Amino acid sequence: MKIGFIGAGNMGRAIIDGWLKMKAVAPADIYLHSAHATSYQPYAQANGLNALESNVAVAEAADVVVLAVKPNITLATLKEIQPALTAGKWVITMVSGLSLADYATVIPDLPVLRIMPNVNVAIGAGMTALIGSATLTAEQYAAGSKVV
């Protein structure tokens, strides 16, 4: 599964770091973009990840897109990438303050998994709360629960 991260702050990196330590996801299967190129590009290079030049490029390359951005730009970011969220793709979001209904205003038919992880995921000892939209399949829920 190819996983795209939009946003590469502390929580996004904690999840990626945990995956890499546990070898849960191959570095080559992680695609990354953030507004701060001076931060995410060196991080991607140091870890063998794919640093891409835009949010849309991440959404095009990935099977699942992880939103790790600030709440105030989440829906605008989702609107930006919406054309690239084609059939079979889905979204994992760790953004606080937005409900599944908020996501449905932009992507009504796309499966969404909301997660609330804690930073201990970086060492494989975290706890994550999960809830899925009505369109999320049991297989997607299971896959999402394995990677967070």
C-alpha positions as CSV (number, residue, x, y, z in Angstrom):
1,M,0.0,0.0,0.0
2,K,1.4,3.4,-1.0
3,I,0.8,6.0,1.8
4,G,0.9,9.7,1.2
5,F,1.4,12.2,3.9
6,I,0.3,15.8,3.5
7,G,2.0,17.5,6.4
8,A,5.2,16.4,8.1
9,G,5.0,17.9,11.6
10,N,5.6,16.2,14.9
11,M,2.7,13.8,14.8
12,G,3.1,12.8,11.2
13,R,6.8,12.1,11.7
14,A,6.0,10.2,14.9
15,I,3.8,7.8,12.9
16,I,6.3,7.5,10.1
17,D,9.2,6.9,12.6
18,G,7.2,4.2,14.3
19,W,6.5,2.4,11.0
20,L,10.1,2.6,10.0
21,K,11.3,1.3,13.3
22,M,8.8,-1.6,13.2
23,K,9.4,-2.1,9.5
24,A,5.6,-1.9,9.1
25,V,5.9,0.1,5.9
26,A,8.7,0.3,3.4
27,P,10.2,3.7,3.1
28,A,9.8,3.6,-0.7
29,D,6.0,3.3,-0.1
30,I,5.8,6.6,1.7
31,Y,5.1,9.9,-0.2
32,L,5.5,13.2,1.6
33,H,4.8,16.9,1.0
34,S,4.6,19.8,3.5
35,A,4.4,23.5,3.3
36,H,7.9,23.6,4.8
37,A,10.3,22.3,2.2
38,T,13.4,23.0,4.3
39,S,12.0,20.6,6.9
40,Y,10.3,17.8,5.0
41,Q,12.8,17.3,2.2
42,P,15.8,16.6,4.4
43,Y,13.6,14.3,6.6
44,A,12.4,12.4,3.5
45,Q,16.0,12.1,2.1
46,A,17.4,10.9,5.5
47,N,14.7,8.2,5.7
48,G,14.5,7.0,2.1
49,L,11.0,8.5,1.6
50,N,9.6,10.1,-1.5
51,A,9.5,13.9,-1.2
52,L,7.1,15.3,-3.7
53,E,6.6,18.8,-4.9
54,S,2.8,19.2,-4.2
55,N,-0.1,17.9,-2.2
56,V,-1.7,16.9,-5.5
57,A,1.3,14.8,-6.4
58,V,1.1,13.0,-3.1
59,A,-2.6,12.3,-3.6
60,E,-1.9,11.0,-7.1
61,A,0.9,8.7,-6.0
62,A,-0.8,7.2,-2.9
63,D,-3.5,4.6,-2.3
64,V,-4.3,6.3,1.0
65,V,-3.7,9.9,1.9
66,V,-2.9,10.9,5.5
67,L,-3.8,14.4,6.4
68,A,-1.5,15.8,9.0
69,V,-2.2,19.5,8.7
70,K,-3.6,22.3,10.8
71,P,-7.4,22.3,11.2
72,N,-7.8,25.7,9.6
73,I,-6.4,24.5,6.3
74,T,-7.7,21.0,6.2
75,L,-10.8,21.4,4.1
76,A,-9.0,23.7,1.7
77,T,-6.3,21.1,1.3
78,L,-8.9,18.4,0.8
79,K,-10.5,20.5,-1.9
80,E,-7.1,21.0,-3.6
81,I,-6.5,17.3,-3.8
82,Q,-10.0,16.2,-4.4
83,P,-9.6,15.6,-8.2
84,A,-6.7,13.2,-7.4
85,L,-8.8,11.2,-5.0
86,T,-10.0,8.7,-7.5
87,A,-11.9,5.4,-7.1
88,G,-10.2,3.0,-4.6
89,K,-8.4,5.8,-2.7
90,W,-9.2,6.8,0.9
91,V,-8.2,9.2,3.5
92,I,-6.8,8.9,7.1
93,T,-7.0,12.1,9.0
94,M,-5.4,13.0,12.4
95,V,-6.7,16.6,12.3
96,S,-8.5,17.6,15.5
97,G,-11.6,19.7,15.6
98,L,-13.3,18.3,12.5
99,S,-16.0,15.7,12.3
100,L,-16.6,13.1,9.7
101,A,-19.5,15.2,8.6
102,D,-17.1,18.1,7.9
103,Y,-15.1,15.8,5.6
104,A,-18.3,14.7,3.8
105,T,-18.9,18.2,2.7
106,V,-15.9,18.0,0.4
107,I,-15.6,14.2,-0.2
108,P,-19.0,12.8,0.5
109,D,-18.4,9.3,-1.0
110,L,-14.7,8.8,-0.2
111,P,-13.9,6.6,2.8
112,V,-12.4,8.5,5.7
113,L,-10.7,7.1,8.9
114,R,-10.3,9.6,11.7
115,I,-7.4,8.8,14.1
116,M,-6.3,10.4,17.3
117,P,-2.8,9.0,18.0
118,N,-0.4,10.0,20.7
119,V,3.3,10.7,20.2
120,N,4.3,7.3,21.6
121,V,3.6,5.8,18.2
122,A,7.1,6.9,17.3
123,I,8.4,4.0,19.5
124,G,5.7,1.5,18.7
125,A,4.0,2.0,22.1
126,G,1.3,4.5,21.3
127,M,-2.4,4.3,21.5
128,T,-4.7,5.5,18.8
129,A,-8.5,6.1,18.7
130,L,-10.2,5.3,15.4
131,I,-13.5,6.0,13.8
132,G,-14.5,5.5,10.2
133,S,-17.0,7.0,7.9
134,A,-20.0,5.0,6.6
135,T,-18.1,4.4,3.3
136,L,-15.0,3.0,5.0
137,T,-14.8,-0.8,4.4
138,A,-13.9,-3.3,7.1
139,E,-10.7,-4.0,5.1
140,Q,-9.7,-0.3,5.1
141,Y,-10.5,0.0,8.8
142,A,-8.3,-3.1,9.5
143,A,-5.5,-1.7,7.3
144,G,-5.7,1.7,9.0
145,S,-5.6,0.2,12.4
146,K,-2.4,-1.7,11.5
147,V,-0.5,1.3,10.4
148,V,-1.3,3.7,13.3
